[in-house]
């Protein structure tokens, strides 16, 4: 595998400063921080991929059960007359 180079242009000063600060806090250079973040980003599925993958999962829970569970967790509604 041949390493690829990416050049970012026209970054605002405040954006670069934030990247520099984060890299410094992590003990990294800015290019190493960006390399790690790019690797992490590339490993995540896109929204479309995630939806396609999760839509194939069967669910035996219906909407009424979900609403009932949420209501149970939330507790009683405050009295509207107060």
N, CA, C and O atoms as a Maestro MAE file, in Angstrom:
{
 s_m_m2io_version
 :::
 2.0.0
}

f_m_ct {
 s_m_title
 :::
 protein
 m_atom[328] {
  # First column is atom index #
  i_m_mmod_type
  r_m_x_coord
  r_m_y_coord
  r_m_z_coord
  i_m_residue_number
  s_m_chain_name
  s_m_pdb_residue_name
  s_m_pdb_atom_name
  i_m_atomic_number
  :::
  1 25 0.846 -1.180 0.000 1 A "UNK " " N  " 7
  2 3 0.000 0.000 0.000 1 A "UNK " " CA " 6
  3 2 0.893 1.247 0.000 1 A "UNK " " C  " 6
  4 15 1.817 1.368 0.805 1 A "UNK " " O  " 8
  5 25 0.605 2.136 -0.891 2 A "UNK " " N  " 7
  6 3 1.352 3.387 -0.983 2 A "UNK " " CA " 6
  7 2 0.589 4.464 -0.203 2 A "UNK " " C  " 6
  8 15 -0.592 4.690 -0.466 2 A "UNK " " O  " 8
  9 25 1.249 5.131 0.752 3 A "UNK " " N  " 7
  10 3 0.561 6.184 1.502 3 A "UNK " " CA " 6
  11 2 0.058 7.290 0.573 3 A "UNK " " C  " 6
  12 15 0.721 7.654 -0.398 3 A "UNK " " O  " 8
  13 25 -1.106 7.806 0.885 4 A "UNK " " N  " 7
  14 3 -1.709 8.897 0.117 4 A "UNK " " CA " 6
  15 2 -1.554 10.200 0.887 4 A "UNK " " C  " 6
  16 15 -1.481 10.204 2.116 4 A "UNK " " O  " 8
  17 25 -1.506 11.285 0.166 5 A "UNK " " N  " 7
  18 3 -1.378 12.606 0.767 5 A "UNK " " CA " 6
  19 2 -2.644 13.402 0.487 5 A "UNK " " C  " 6
  20 15 -3.172 13.394 -0.625 5 A "UNK " " O  " 8
  21 25 -3.115 14.085 1.513 6 A "UNK " " N  " 7
  22 3 -4.260 14.976 1.385 6 A "UNK " " CA " 6
  23 2 -3.808 16.356 1.842 6 A "UNK " " C  " 6
  24 15 -3.164 16.494 2.882 6 A "UNK " " O  " 8
  25 25 -4.145 17.368 1.067 7 A "UNK " " N  " 7
  26 3 -3.788 18.730 1.444 7 A "UNK " " CA " 6
  27 2 -5.075 19.501 1.709 7 A "UNK " " C  " 6
  28 15 -5.971 19.544 0.866 7 A "UNK " " O  " 8
  29 25 -5.155 20.106 2.886 8 A "UNK " " N  " 7
  30 3 -6.306 20.942 3.235 8 A "UNK " " CA " 6
  31 2 -5.914 22.393 3.062 8 A "UNK " " C  " 6
  32 15 -4.888 22.841 3.574 8 A "UNK " " O  " 8
  33 25 -6.735 23.112 2.341 9 A "UNK " " N  " 7
  34 3 -6.452 24.535 2.125 9 A "UNK " " CA " 6
  35 2 -7.565 25.382 2.714 9 A "UNK " " C  " 6
  36 15 -8.672 24.908 2.969 9 A "UNK " " O  " 8
  37 25 -7.244 26.618 2.916 10 A "UNK " " N  " 7
  38 3 -8.222 27.625 3.343 10 A "UNK " " CA " 6
  39 2 -8.877 27.322 4.687 10 A "UNK " " C  " 6
  40 15 -10.055 27.620 4.884 10 A "UNK " " O  " 8
  41 25 -8.116 26.728 5.617 11 A "UNK " " N  " 7
  42 3 -8.634 26.556 6.967 11 A "UNK " " CA " 6
  43 2 -8.598 27.899 7.680 11 A "UNK " " C  " 6
  44 15 -7.609 28.627 7.588 11 A "UNK " " O  " 8
  45 25 -9.641 28.222 8.370 12 A "UNK " " N  " 7
  46 3 -9.657 29.440 9.171 12 A "UNK " " CA " 6
  47 2 -8.613 29.320 10.277 12 A "UNK " " C  " 6
  48 15 -8.308 28.220 10.737 12 A "UNK " " O  " 8
  49 25 -8.075 30.449 10.693 13 A "UNK " " N  " 7
  50 3 -7.058 30.457 11.739 13 A "UNK " " CA " 6
  51 2 -7.569 29.810 13.024 13 A "UNK " " C  " 6
  52 15 -6.842 29.061 13.676 13 A "UNK " " O  " 8
  53 25 -8.821 30.101 13.387 14 A "UNK " " N  " 7
  54 3 -9.355 29.539 14.631 14 A "UNK " " CA " 6
  55 2 -9.523 28.025 14.532 14 A "UNK " " C  " 6
  56 15 -9.373 27.325 15.533 14 A "UNK " " O  " 8
  57 25 -9.829 27.515 13.355 15 A "UNK " " N  " 7
  58 3 -9.943 26.066 13.163 15 A "UNK " " CA " 6
  59 2 -8.569 25.421 13.317 15 A "UNK " " C  " 6
  60 15 -8.424 24.419 14.017 15 A "UNK " " O  " 8
  61 25 -7.567 25.995 12.667 16 A "UNK " " N  " 7
  62 3 -6.222 25.432 12.778 16 A "UNK " " CA " 6
  63 2 -5.723 25.510 14.217 16 A "UNK " " C  " 6
  64 15 -5.093 24.572 14.706 16 A "UNK " " O  " 8
  65 25 -5.997 26.606 14.888 17 A "UNK " " N  " 7
  66 3 -5.558 26.750 16.275 17 A "UNK " " CA " 6
  67 2 -6.219 25.698 17.160 17 A "UNK " " C  " 6
  68 15 -5.565 25.135 18.038 17 A "UNK " " O  " 8
  69 25 -7.492 25.427 16.944 18 A "UNK " " N  " 7
  70 3 -8.183 24.387 17.722 18 A "UNK " " CA " 6
  71 2 -7.566 23.016 17.443 18 A "UNK " " C  " 6
  72 15 -7.388 22.223 18.368 18 A "UNK " " O  " 8
  73 25 -7.240 22.728 16.187 19 A "UNK " " N  " 7
  74 3 -6.591 21.458 15.843 19 A "UNK " " CA " 6
  75 2 -5.211 21.373 16.486 19 A "UNK " " C  " 6
  76 15 -4.836 20.328 17.017 19 A "UNK " " O  " 8
  77 25 -4.466 22.455 16.440 20 A "UNK " " N  " 7
  78 3 -3.130 22.482 17.029 20 A "UNK " " CA " 6
  79 2 -3.203 22.249 18.530 20 A "UNK " " C  " 6
  80 15 -2.389 21.516 19.090 20 A "UNK " " O  " 8
  81 25 -4.188 22.880 19.184 21 A "UNK " " N  " 7
  82 3 -4.361 22.736 20.627 21 A "UNK " " CA " 6
  83 2 -4.734 21.296 20.982 21 A "UNK " " C  " 6
  84 15 -4.179 20.722 21.920 21 A "UNK " " O  " 8
  85 25 -5.672 20.713 20.237 22 A "UNK " " N  " 7
  86 3 -6.069 19.320 20.503 22 A "UNK " " CA " 6
  87 2 -4.912 18.360 20.276 22 A "UNK " " C  " 6
  88 15 -4.704 17.432 21.058 22 A "UNK " " O  " 8
  89 25 -4.166 18.582 19.214 23 A "UNK " " N  " 7
  90 3 -3.018 17.721 18.931 23 A "UNK " " CA " 6
  91 2 -2.004 17.820 20.061 23 A "UNK " " C  " 6
  92 15 -1.482 16.804 20.521 23 A "UNK " " O  " 8
  93 25 -1.727 19.029 20.503 24 A "UNK " " N  " 7
  94 3 -0.768 19.241 21.575 24 A "UNK " " CA " 6
  95 2 -1.208 18.549 22.858 24 A "UNK " " C  " 6
  96 15 -0.396 17.913 23.529 24 A "UNK " " O  " 8
  97 25 -2.488 18.668 23.204 25 A "UNK " " N  " 7
  98 3 -3.023 18.024 24.407 25 A "UNK " " CA " 6
  99 2 -2.897 16.512 24.334 25 A "UNK " " C  " 6
  100 15 -2.738 15.851 25.360 25 A "UNK " " O  " 8
  101 25 -2.968 15.958 23.124 26 A "UNK " " N  " 7
  102 3 -2.859 14.505 22.941 26 A "UNK " " CA " 6
  103 2 -1.416 14.066 22.712 26 A "UNK " " C  " 6
  104 15 -1.151 12.875 22.552 26 A "UNK " " O  " 8
  105 25 -0.481 15.015 22.695 27 A "UNK " " N  " 7
  106 3 0.910 14.686 22.456 27 A "UNK " " CA " 6
  107 2 1.189 14.297 21.011 27 A "UNK " " C  " 6
  108 15 2.076 13.488 20.737 27 A "UNK " " O  " 8
  109 25 0.428 14.876 20.092 28 A "UNK " " N  " 7
  110 3 0.534 14.552 18.669 28 A "UNK " " CA " 6
  111 2 0.850 15.793 17.857 28 A "UNK " " C  " 6
  112 15 0.728 16.919 18.339 28 A "UNK " " O  " 8
  113 25 1.254 15.568 16.628 29 A "UNK " " N  " 7
  114 3 1.348 16.671 15.670 29 A "UNK " " CA " 6
  115 2 -0.027 16.833 15.022 29 A "UNK " " C  " 6
  116 15 -0.863 15.933 15.101 29 A "UNK " " O  " 8
  117 25 -0.254 17.962 14.392 30 A "UNK " " N  " 7
  118 3 -1.530 18.180 13.697 30 A "UNK " " CA " 6
  119 2 -1.742 17.129 12.610 30 A "UNK " " C  " 6
  120 15 -2.838 16.575 12.520 30 A "UNK " " O  " 8
  121 25 -0.730 16.828 11.773 31 A "UNK " " N  " 7
  122 3 -0.958 15.783 10.762 31 A "UNK " " CA " 6
  123 2 -1.313 14.424 11.370 31 A "UNK " " C  " 6
  124 15 -2.158 13.708 10.832 31 A "UNK " " O  " 8
  125 25 -0.670 14.062 12.497 32 A "UNK " " N  " 7
  126 3 -0.992 12.772 13.131 32 A "UNK " " CA " 6
  127 2 -2.405 12.779 13.691 32 A "UNK " " C  " 6
  128 15 -3.117 11.781 13.572 32 A "UNK " " O  " 8
  129 25 -2.827 13.886 14.302 33 A "UNK " " N  " 7
  130 3 -4.205 13.999 14.796 33 A "UNK " " CA " 6
  131 2 -5.187 13.833 13.643 33 A "UNK " " C  " 6
  132 15 -6.161 13.087 13.756 33 A "UNK " " O  " 8
  133 25 -4.937 14.521 12.540 34 A "UNK " " N  " 7
  134 3 -5.834 14.430 11.387 34 A "UNK " " CA " 6
  135 2 -5.817 13.035 10.764 34 A "UNK " " C  " 6
  136 15 -6.847 12.563 10.282 34 A "UNK " " O  " 8
  137 25 -4.669 12.376 10.769 35 A "UNK " " N  " 7
  138 3 -4.567 11.007 10.248 35 A "UNK " " CA " 6
  139 2 -5.424 10.068 11.098 35 A "UNK " " C  " 6
  140 15 -6.149 9.229 10.563 35 A "UNK " " O  " 8
  141 25 -5.340 10.212 12.413 36 A "UNK " " N  " 7
  142 3 -6.160 9.374 13.308 36 A "UNK " " CA " 6
  143 2 -7.645 9.649 13.131 36 A "UNK " " C  " 6
  144 15 -8.450 8.720 13.078 36 A "UNK " " O  " 8
  145 25 -8.008 10.920 13.041 37 A "UNK " " N  " 7
  146 3 -9.421 11.266 12.866 37 A "UNK " " CA " 6
  147 2 -9.953 10.770 11.526 37 A "UNK " " C  " 6
  148 15 -11.090 10.307 11.444 37 A "UNK " " O  " 8
  149 25 -9.139 10.863 10.475 38 A "UNK " " N  " 7
  150 3 -9.559 10.370 9.154 38 A "UNK " " CA " 6
  151 2 -9.761 8.857 9.193 38 A "UNK " " C  " 6
  152 15 -10.705 8.339 8.597 38 A "UNK " " O  " 8
  153 25 -8.876 8.149 9.894 39 A "UNK " " N  " 7
  154 3 -8.998 6.698 10.030 39 A "UNK " " CA " 6
  155 2 -10.283 6.341 10.769 39 A "UNK " " C  " 6
  156 15 -11.006 5.426 10.374 39 A "UNK " " O  " 8
  157 25 -10.559 7.073 11.848 40 A "UNK " " N  " 7
  158 3 -11.782 6.832 12.632 40 A "UNK " " CA " 6
  159 2 -13.030 7.116 11.795 40 A "UNK " " C  " 6
  160 15 -13.993 6.349 11.826 40 A "UNK " " O  " 8
  161 25 -13.009 8.215 11.053 41 A "UNK " " N  " 7
  162 3 -14.138 8.590 10.209 41 A "UNK " " CA " 6
  163 2 -14.380 7.551 9.113 41 A "UNK " " C  " 6
  164 15 -15.523 7.184 8.839 41 A "UNK " " O  " 8
  165 25 -13.310 7.086 8.496 42 A "UNK " " N  " 7
  166 3 -13.437 6.105 7.411 42 A "UNK " " CA " 6
  167 2 -13.972 4.770 7.915 42 A "UNK " " C  " 6
  168 15 -14.591 4.030 7.150 42 A "UNK " " O  " 8
  169 25 -13.744 4.449 9.184 43 A "UNK " " N  " 7
  170 3 -14.208 3.180 9.742 43 A "UNK " " CA " 6
  171 2 -15.694 3.194 10.081 43 A "UNK " " C  " 6
  172 15 -16.306 2.135 10.213 43 A "UNK " " O  " 8
  173 25 -16.272 4.365 10.222 44 A "UNK " " N  " 7
  174 3 -17.695 4.471 10.573 44 A "UNK " " CA " 6
  175 2 -18.555 4.280 9.336 44 A "UNK " " C  " 6
  176 15 -18.192 4.735 8.251 44 A "UNK " " O  " 8
  177 25 -19.700 3.608 9.490 45 A "UNK " " N  " 7
  178 3 -20.598 3.485 8.339 45 A "UNK " " CA " 6
  179 2 -21.269 4.823 8.039 45 A "UNK " " C  " 6
  180 15 -21.444 5.657 8.928 45 A "UNK " " O  " 8
  181 25 -21.636 5.013 6.795 46 A "UNK " " N  " 7
  182 3 -22.426 6.195 6.450 46 A "UNK " " CA " 6
  183 2 -23.816 6.017 7.032 46 A "UNK " " C  " 6
  184 15 -24.169 4.918 7.459 46 A "UNK " " O  " 8
  185 25 -24.608 7.074 7.057 47 A "UNK " " N  " 7
  186 3 -25.981 6.964 7.551 47 A "UNK " " CA " 6
  187 2 -26.753 5.957 6.704 47 A "UNK " " C  " 6
  188 15 -27.504 5.143 7.242 47 A "UNK " " O  " 8
  189 25 -26.576 6.007 5.396 48 A "UNK " " N  " 7
  190 3 -27.263 5.071 4.515 48 A "UNK " " CA " 6
  191 2 -26.874 3.629 4.786 48 A "UNK " " C  " 6
  192 15 -27.731 2.746 4.807 48 A "UNK " " O  " 8
  193 25 -25.578 3.382 4.996 49 A "UNK " " N  " 7
  194 3 -25.119 2.023 5.313 49 A "UNK " " CA " 6
  195 2 -25.697 1.550 6.637 49 A "UNK " " C  " 6
  196 15 -26.137 0.406 6.758 49 A "UNK " " O  " 8
  197 25 -25.693 2.437 7.633 50 A "UNK " " N  " 7
  198 3 -26.220 2.072 8.945 50 A "UNK " " CA " 6
  199 2 -27.714 1.759 8.866 50 A "UNK " " C  " 6
  200 15 -28.177 0.773 9.440 50 A "UNK " " O  " 8
  201 25 -28.465 2.601 8.152 51 A "UNK " " N  " 7
  202 3 -29.901 2.356 8.010 51 A "UNK " " CA " 6
  203 2 -30.176 1.042 7.281 51 A "UNK " " C  " 6
  204 15 -31.068 0.287 7.668 51 A "UNK " " O  " 8
  205 25 -29.413 0.774 6.230 52 A "UNK " " N  " 7
  206 3 -29.608 -0.481 5.482 52 A "UNK " " CA " 6
  207 2 -29.323 -1.681 6.378 52 A "UNK " " C  " 6
  208 15 -30.037 -2.683 6.330 52 A "UNK " " O  " 8
  209 25 -28.287 -1.578 7.187 53 A "UNK " " N  " 7
  210 3 -27.922 -2.687 8.065 53 A "UNK " " CA " 6
  211 2 -28.943 -2.892 9.178 53 A "UNK " " C  " 6
  212 15 -29.312 -4.027 9.476 53 A "UNK " " O  " 8
  213 25 -29.401 -1.810 9.792 54 A "UNK " " N  " 7
  214 3 -30.325 -1.949 10.917 54 A "UNK " " CA " 6
  215 2 -31.747 -2.229 10.475 54 A "UNK " " C  " 6
  216 15 -32.528 -2.779 11.251 54 A "UNK " " O  " 8
  217 25 -32.103 -1.874 9.265 55 A "UNK " " N  " 7
  218 3 -33.480 -2.135 8.819 55 A "UNK " " CA " 6
  219 2 -33.728 -3.616 8.584 55 A "UNK " " C  " 6
  220 15 -34.880 -4.042 8.519 55 A "UNK " " O  " 8
  221 25 -32.666 -4.411 8.455 56 A "UNK " " N  " 7
  222 3 -32.820 -5.849 8.252 56 A "UNK " " CA " 6
  223 2 -33.048 -6.598 9.556 56 A "UNK " " C  " 6
  224 15 -33.400 -7.777 9.541 56 A "UNK " " O  " 8
  225 25 -32.851 -5.927 10.677 57 A "UNK " " N  " 7
  226 3 -33.026 -6.587 11.968 57 A "UNK " " CA " 6
  227 2 -34.514 -6.701 12.293 57 A "UNK " " C  " 6
  228 15 -35.231 -5.700 12.293 57 A "UNK " " O  " 8
  229 25 -34.972 -7.905 12.566 58 A "UNK " " N  " 7
  230 3 -36.386 -8.043 12.933 58 A "UNK " " CA " 6
  231 2 -36.613 -7.518 14.346 58 A "UNK " " C  " 6
  232 15 -35.745 -7.633 15.210 58 A "UNK " " O  " 8
  233 25 -37.766 -6.954 14.565 59 A "UNK " " N  " 7
  234 3 -38.124 -6.456 15.890 59 A "UNK " " CA " 6
  235 2 -39.496 -6.982 16.252 59 A "UNK " " C  " 6
  236 15 -40.434 -6.941 15.456 59 A "UNK " " O  " 8
  237 25 -39.586 -7.476 17.471 60 A "UNK " " N  " 7
  238 3 -40.863 -8.004 17.955 60 A "UNK " " CA " 6
  239 2 -41.516 -7.039 18.932 60 A "UNK " " C  " 6
  240 15 -42.478 -7.386 19.617 60 A "UNK " " O  " 8
  241 25 -40.986 -5.826 18.988 61 A "UNK " " N  " 7
  242 3 -41.534 -4.806 19.879 61 A "UNK " " CA " 6
  243 2 -42.360 -3.845 19.036 61 A "UNK " " C  " 6
  244 15 -41.889 -3.324 18.025 61 A "UNK " " O  " 8
  245 25 -43.605 -3.617 19.466 62 A "UNK " " N  " 7
  246 3 -44.420 -2.682 18.685 62 A "UNK " " CA " 6
  247 2 -44.357 -1.293 19.316 62 A "UNK " " C  " 6
  248 15 -43.845 -1.115 20.421 62 A "UNK " " O  " 8
  249 25 -44.880 -0.335 18.599 63 A "UNK " " N  " 7
  250 3 -44.814 1.062 19.005 63 A "UNK " " CA " 6
  251 2 -45.468 1.300 20.365 63 A "UNK " " C  " 6
  252 15 -44.956 2.079 21.168 63 A "UNK " " O  " 8
  253 25 -46.582 0.643 20.629 64 A "UNK " " N  " 7
  254 3 -47.284 0.822 21.908 64 A "UNK " " CA " 6
  255 2 -46.400 0.384 23.077 64 A "UNK " " C  " 6
  256 15 -46.407 1.026 24.128 64 A "UNK " " O  " 8
  257 25 -45.644 -0.696 22.910 65 A "UNK " " N  " 7
  258 3 -44.739 -1.154 23.966 65 A "UNK " " CA " 6
  259 2 -43.640 -0.128 24.225 65 A "UNK " " C  " 6
  260 15 -43.263 0.103 25.374 65 A "UNK " " O  " 8
  261 25 -43.129 0.485 23.166 66 A "UNK " " N  " 7
  262 3 -42.083 1.498 23.311 66 A "UNK " " CA " 6
  263 2 -42.630 2.703 24.057 66 A "UNK " " C  " 6
  264 15 -41.995 3.201 24.987 66 A "UNK " " O  " 8
  265 25 -43.804 3.173 23.656 67 A "UNK " " N  " 7
  266 3 -44.415 4.332 24.321 67 A "UNK " " CA " 6
  267 2 -44.702 4.020 25.779 67 A "UNK " " C  " 6
  268 15 -44.471 4.866 26.642 67 A "UNK " " O  " 8
  269 25 -45.197 2.829 26.076 68 A "UNK " " N  " 7
  270 3 -45.479 2.447 27.458 68 A "UNK " " CA " 6
  271 2 -44.196 2.422 28.286 68 A "UNK " " C  " 6
  272 15 -44.193 2.881 29.428 68 A "UNK " " O  " 8
  273 25 -43.117 1.896 27.730 69 A "UNK " " N  " 7
  274 3 -41.839 1.852 28.452 69 A "UNK " " CA " 6
  275 2 -41.316 3.255 28.715 69 A "UNK " " C  " 6
  276 15 -40.807 3.538 29.800 69 A "UNK " " O  " 8
  277 25 -41.440 4.141 27.721 70 A "UNK " " N  " 7
  278 3 -41.003 5.527 27.919 70 A "UNK " " CA " 6
  279 2 -41.836 6.220 28.983 70 A "UNK " " C  " 6
  280 15 -41.294 6.924 29.835 70 A "UNK " " O  " 8
  281 25 -43.144 6.027 28.942 71 A "UNK " " N  " 7
  282 3 -44.021 6.623 29.947 71 A "UNK " " CA " 6
  283 2 -43.665 6.121 31.347 71 A "UNK " " C  " 6
  284 15 -43.688 6.884 32.313 71 A "UNK " " O  " 8
  285 25 -43.338 4.847 31.445 72 A "UNK " " N  " 7
  286 3 -42.966 4.275 32.738 72 A "UNK " " CA " 6
  287 2 -41.678 4.908 33.257 72 A "UNK " " C  " 6
  288 15 -41.568 5.202 34.448 72 A "UNK " " O  " 8
  289 25 -40.711 5.117 32.379 73 A "UNK " " N  " 7
  290 3 -39.452 5.732 32.778 73 A "UNK " " CA " 6
  291 2 -39.622 7.197 33.160 73 A "UNK " " C  " 6
  292 15 -38.970 7.683 34.084 73 A "UNK " " O  " 8
  293 25 -40.494 7.895 32.450 74 A "UNK " " N  " 7
  294 3 -40.691 9.329 32.700 74 A "UNK " " CA " 6
  295 2 -41.462 9.589 33.983 74 A "UNK " " C  " 6
  296 15 -41.256 10.610 34.638 74 A "UNK " " O  " 8
  297 25 -42.343 8.677 34.340 75 A "UNK " " N  " 7
  298 3 -43.162 8.865 35.532 75 A "UNK " " CA " 6
  299 2 -44.428 9.645 35.204 75 A "UNK " " C  " 6
  300 15 -44.776 9.858 34.043 75 A "UNK " " O  " 8
  301 25 -45.093 10.057 36.257 76 A "UNK " " N  " 7
  302 3 -46.355 10.766 36.102 76 A "UNK " " CA " 6
  303 2 -46.144 12.151 35.504 76 A "UNK " " C  " 6
  304 15 -45.147 12.817 35.784 76 A "UNK " " O  " 8
  305 25 -47.080 12.569 34.689 77 A "UNK " " N  " 7
  306 3 -47.057 13.918 34.132 77 A "UNK " " CA " 6
  307 2 -47.476 14.888 35.219 77 A "UNK " " C  " 6
  308 15 -48.329 14.557 36.042 77 A "UNK " " O  " 8
  309 25 -46.899 16.072 35.239 78 A "UNK " " N  " 7
  310 3 -47.331 17.065 36.230 78 A "UNK " " CA " 6
  311 2 -48.780 17.454 35.966 78 A "UNK " " C  " 6
  312 15 -49.252 17.416 34.829 78 A "UNK " " O  " 8
  313 25 -49.475 17.826 37.032 79 A "UNK " " N  " 7
  314 3 -50.881 18.212 36.902 79 A "UNK " " CA " 6
  315 2 -50.980 19.489 36.072 79 A "UNK " " C  " 6
  316 15 -50.368 20.504 36.407 79 A "UNK " " O  " 8
  317 25 -51.747 19.433 34.996 80 A "UNK " " N  " 7
  318 3 -51.881 20.557 34.067 80 A "UNK " " CA " 6
  319 2 -52.676 21.704 34.672 80 A "UNK " " C  " 6
  320 15 -52.605 22.823 34.163 80 A "UNK " " O  " 8
  321 25 -53.440 21.463 35.752 81 A "UNK " " N  " 7
  322 3 -54.276 22.499 36.352 81 A "UNK " " CA " 6
  323 2 -53.487 23.429 37.266 81 A "UNK " " C  " 6
  324 15 -54.015 24.457 37.692 81 A "UNK " " O  " 8
  325 25 -52.268 23.103 37.570 82 A "UNK " " N  " 7
  326 3 -51.474 23.942 38.495 82 A "UNK " " CA " 6
  327 2 -50.874 25.110 37.826 82 A "UNK " " C  " 6
  328 15 -50.184 25.901 38.469 82 A "UNK " " O  " 8
  :::
 }
 m_bond[327] {
  # First column is bond index #
  i_m_from
  i_m_to
  i_m_order
  :::
  1 1 2 1
  2 2 3 1
  3 3 4 2
  4 3 5 1
  5 5 6 1
  6 6 7 1
  7 7 8 2
  8 7 9 1
  9 9 10 1
  10 10 11 1
  11 11 12 2
  12 11 13 1
  13 13 14 1
  14 14 15 1
  15 15 16 2
  16 15 17 1
  17 17 18 1
  18 18 19 1
  19 19 20 2
  20 19 21 1
  21 21 22 1
  22 22 23 1
  23 23 24 2
  24 23 25 1
  25 25 26 1
  26 26 27 1
  27 27 28 2
  28 27 29 1
  29 29 30 1
  30 30 31 1
  31 31 32 2
  32 31 33 1
  33 33 34 1
  34 34 35 1
  35 35 36 2
  36 35 37 1
  37 37 38 1
  38 38 39 1
  39 39 40 2
  40 39 41 1
  41 41 42 1
  42 42 43 1
  43 43 44 2
  44 43 45 1
  45 45 46 1
  46 46 47 1
  47 47 48 2
  48 47 49 1
  49 49 50 1
  50 50 51 1
  51 51 52 2
  52 51 53 1
  53 53 54 1
  54 54 55 1
  55 55 56 2
  56 55 57 1
  57 57 58 1
  58 58 59 1
  59 59 60 2
  60 59 61 1
  61 61 62 1
  62 62 63 1
  63 63 64 2
  64 63 65 1
  65 65 66 1
  66 66 67 1
  67 67 68 2
  68 67 69 1
  69 69 70 1
  70 70 71 1
  71 71 72 2
  72 71 73 1
  73 73 74 1
  74 74 75 1
  75 75 76 2
  76 75 77 1
  77 77 78 1
  78 78 79 1
  79 79 80 2
  80 79 81 1
  81 81 82 1
  82 82 83 1
  83 83 84 2
  84 83 85 1
  85 85 86 1
  86 86 87 1
  87 87 88 2
  88 87 89 1
  89 89 90 1
  90 90 91 1
  91 91 92 2
  92 91 93 1
  93 93 94 1
  94 94 95 1
  95 95 96 2
  96 95 97 1
  97 97 98 1
  98 98 99 1
  99 99 100 2
  100 99 101 1
  101 101 102 1
  102 102 103 1
  103 103 104 2
  104 103 105 1
  105 105 106 1
  106 106 107 1
  107 107 108 2
  108 107 109 1
  109 109 110 1
  110 110 111 1
  111 111 112 2
  112 111 113 1
  113 113 114 1
  114 114 115 1
  115 115 116 2
  116 115 117 1
  117 117 118 1
  118 118 119 1
  119 119 120 2
  120 119 121 1
  121 121 122 1
  122 122 123 1
  123 123 124 2
  124 123 125 1
  125 125 126 1
  126 126 127 1
  127 127 128 2
  128 127 129 1
  129 129 130 1
  130 130 131 1
  131 131 132 2
  132 131 133 1
  133 133 134 1
  134 134 135 1
  135 135 136 2
  136 135 137 1
  137 137 138 1
  138 138 139 1
  139 139 140 2
  140 139 141 1
  141 141 142 1
  142 142 143 1
  143 143 144 2
  144 143 145 1
  145 145 146 1
  146 146 147 1
  147 147 148 2
  148 147 149 1
  149 149 150 1
  150 150 151 1
  151 151 152 2
  152 151 153 1
  153 153 154 1
  154 154 155 1
  155 155 156 2
  156 155 157 1
  157 157 158 1
  158 158 159 1
  159 159 160 2
  160 159 161 1
  161 161 162 1
  162 162 163 1
  163 163 164 2
  164 163 165 1
  165 165 166 1
  166 166 167 1
  167 167 168 2
  168 167 169 1
  169 169 170 1
  170 170 171 1
  171 171 172 2
  172 171 173 1
  173 173 174 1
  174 174 175 1
  175 175 176 2
  176 175 177 1
  177 177 178 1
  178 178 179 1
  179 179 180 2
  180 179 181 1
  181 181 182 1
  182 182 183 1
  183 183 184 2
  184 183 185 1
  185 185 186 1
  186 186 187 1
  187 187 188 2
  188 187 189 1
  189 189 190 1
  190 190 191 1
  191 191 192 2
  192 191 193 1
  193 193 194 1
  194 194 195 1
  195 195 196 2
  196 195 197 1
  197 197 198 1
  198 198 199 1
  199 199 200 2
  200 199 201 1
  201 201 202 1
  202 202 203 1
  203 203 204 2
  204 203 205 1
  205 205 206 1
  206 206 207 1
  207 207 208 2
  208 207 209 1
  209 209 210 1
  210 210 211 1
  211 211 212 2
  212 211 213 1
  213 213 214 1
  214 214 215 1
  215 215 216 2
  216 215 217 1
  217 217 218 1
  218 218 219 1
  219 219 220 2
  220 219 221 1
  221 221 222 1
  222 222 223 1
  223 223 224 2
  224 223 225 1
  225 225 226 1
  226 226 227 1
  227 227 228 2
  228 227 229 1
  229 229 230 1
  230 230 231 1
  231 231 232 2
  232 231 233 1
  233 233 234 1
  234 234 235 1
  235 235 236 2
  236 235 237 1
  237 237 238 1
  238 238 239 1
  239 239 240 2
  240 239 241 1
  241 241 242 1
  242 242 243 1
  243 243 244 2
  244 243 245 1
  245 245 246 1
  246 246 247 1
  247 247 248 2
  248 247 249 1
  249 249 250 1
  250 250 251 1
  251 251 252 2
  252 251 253 1
  253 253 254 1
  254 254 255 1
  255 255 256 2
  256 255 257 1
  257 257 258 1
  258 258 259 1
  259 259 260 2
  260 259 261 1
  261 261 262 1
  262 262 263 1
  263 263 264 2
  264 263 265 1
  265 265 266 1
  266 266 267 1
  267 267 268 2
  268 267 269 1
  269 269 270 1
  270 270 271 1
  271 271 272 2
  272 271 273 1
  273 273 274 1
  274 274 275 1
  275 275 276 2
  276 275 277 1
  277 277 278 1
  278 278 279 1
  279 279 280 2
  280 279 281 1
  281 281 282 1
  282 282 283 1
  283 283 284 2
  284 283 285 1
  285 285 286 1
  286 286 287 1
  287 287 288 2
  288 287 289 1
  289 289 290 1
  290 290 291 1
  291 291 292 2
  292 291 293 1
  293 293 294 1
  294 294 295 1
  295 295 296 2
  296 295 297 1
  297 297 298 1
  298 298 299 1
  299 299 300 2
  300 299 301 1
  301 301 302 1
  302 302 303 1
  303 303 304 2
  304 303 305 1
  305 305 306 1
  306 306 307 1
  307 307 308 2
  308 307 309 1
  309 309 310 1
  310 310 311 1
  311 311 312 2
  312 311 313 1
  313 313 314 1
  314 314 315 1
  315 315 316 2
  316 315 317 1
  317 317 318 1
  318 318 319 1
  319 319 320 2
  320 319 321 1
  321 321 322 1
  322 322 323 1
  323 323 324 2
  324 323 325 1
  325 325 326 1
  326 326 327 1
  327 327 328 2
  :::
 }
}
